[in-house]
């Protein structure tokens, strides 16, 4: 087992995790109402591609980190998960930039693919909206050394985070022809 990296302070952690999660959620919801009309001299949809690449890398890291934990390589697991979290922060910045600068794009696919797209989107959006506090609480439990609680919440967090990380690039592939 790993030595805890942080000192336990549940009250402070709860306040920070919930505050950060609410702020991020509010910013993302507000993006639907705000668009900056700025010409940056390049195609701002590059941010959507960056998002898809970051999500793809995060999905791979999540799988490798899961195998590391299952094989008792806890230090490797911790490092991989922290990299996944940092990349997720970069994703969030890129996501905000894309939506501020590009606004919304209407999906133009027809037939069965349209239903598939909207099903994936309809599951991706709410799960992406709720996963942040789960990720943060899971990380917190691991970093303070509460490994049984960490594993218990990770059984919920990991599949949701993985689904969001995998479906993000799928959504990008499906909608990118309509940018």
N, C-alpha and C positions, 0 to 999 in steps of 0.2 A: 504494500500500500504506500501511497504517496504521503509525504508530510503535508499538512494543510498549508496553503499559500497565503491565506488571509485569516484574520482574526474574526471570529463570529460576532456579528452585531445585527441580529435579525430586524430590529426596529429600523435602523438606518438603511439596511438593505431593502426592506419593504418600501420605505418612502422613496428611495432612489429608483428602484425598479418600476414601481407604479407611476411615479412622476414622469420618468423618461418614456415609458410605454404610452402614457396618455398624450404627452407632447408629440411624439412621433405619429401616433394615430391621428391626432388633430391636424397636423401638418399635411399628412397624406390625404385626408378627407378634404382639406381646404384646396389641395391641388386641382380638384375637379372644378373649382370656381375661379382659378387664377391662371392667366397665361401672360408671360412677358413677351412683348413684340420687340425682339432684339435681333438684329442680324449679326451673328458672330463670325460670318465669313466661312462657315463650314456647315455641313448637314448635321443638325442637332440630333438626328435619329441615330448617330453614332453612339449616343448614350444608351439607347435601347440594345444595341449590339453588345456594348460593354456590360450591361446588366445581364444579358443572356450568358456571356462568357463567365462572368463572376458566379452566377447561379450554377452553371455547369461545374465549375471548379469546386464550389462549396458542396455540391452533391457528391462529387468524387471524394472530397476530404471527409465527409460524413461517413461514407462507407469504409474508408481506410481507418478512420478513427474508431468506428464500431469494432472492426476486426482487431485493432490494437487492444482495445479494452477487453474483448472476449479472450484474447491471448495473454492477458496479464501485463501488457506493455503500457502501463498507466501513464508514465512520463510522456511517451510518444502520443498516447491518446489526448492528454492534456494539451500538448503543443499543437496537435492537429486541430483540435476544437477551438483553441484560441485563434489560430490562423483563420478558421472558418468564420469566427465571430468578427475579426478585423475585416475580412473580405465582405461580410454582410453589412458592415458599417459603410464601406466604400460603395457597395451596391446601393444602399439607402441614399447616399449623396448623389450618385449617378441617376438614380430613379427620380429624385426630386428635381435635379437639373433637367432631365428629359421632359418631365411633365410640365415644368414651368416654362420651358422654351418651346416645346412642340405641341403641347395641348393633347387632346384626345384624338385618336384615330378610329374611324369607323371600319369595322370588319366587312370585307366585301365578298367573302367566299359564299358559294351557293351549294345547295344539296346537302348530303350527309355531313360533309366536313364542317358546315356551318353549325350543325347541332353538336358535333364533337367539340368544336372551338368554344362554343358558349357553355357547354357542360364543364370543360376544363376551366374556363374563366370563372364560372359560377362557383366552383369549388376552391379554386386557387385564391381568389380575392378574400373571402372570409377567413380562410386558414392563414393566409399571409398577415391578415389583420390581427389575429389573436396569438400568433406564435411568439412574438417578441418577449412578452413577460415570461413565457415558459422557458425560452432559451436562457434568459437572464437568471431566473430562479434555479434552473438546472446547473448553470455554470457556478452560481453562488454556492450551492450545496456541495459541489465538487471542490471548489476552491477553499472552503472552510473545513473540508475533511469529513463532511457528513455523507459518507459514501452510500450507505443504504438508502437514505432519502434521495440522494443524487440519482442512483439507479432507478428508483421508483418513479421519479418524475421524468427521467430520460426515456422511459418506456412509452411515455405519452409524447414527449417533445420530439424525439428523434424521427419517428415516422411522419409527423406533421411537417417538420422542418425539411426532411428529405423530399416529401411530396411537393412542397412549395418550391424547393430548389430545382426539382426536375421539371415541374410544369411551367415554370417561368420561361425557360428556353423554348419549350414547345409552343407556348403562346407567342413568343417572339417569331419563331419560324412561320407560324400560321398568319400572323398579322403583318409581318414586314413587307410583303408585296404591296400593301395598301398605304405605306408611308409616302 
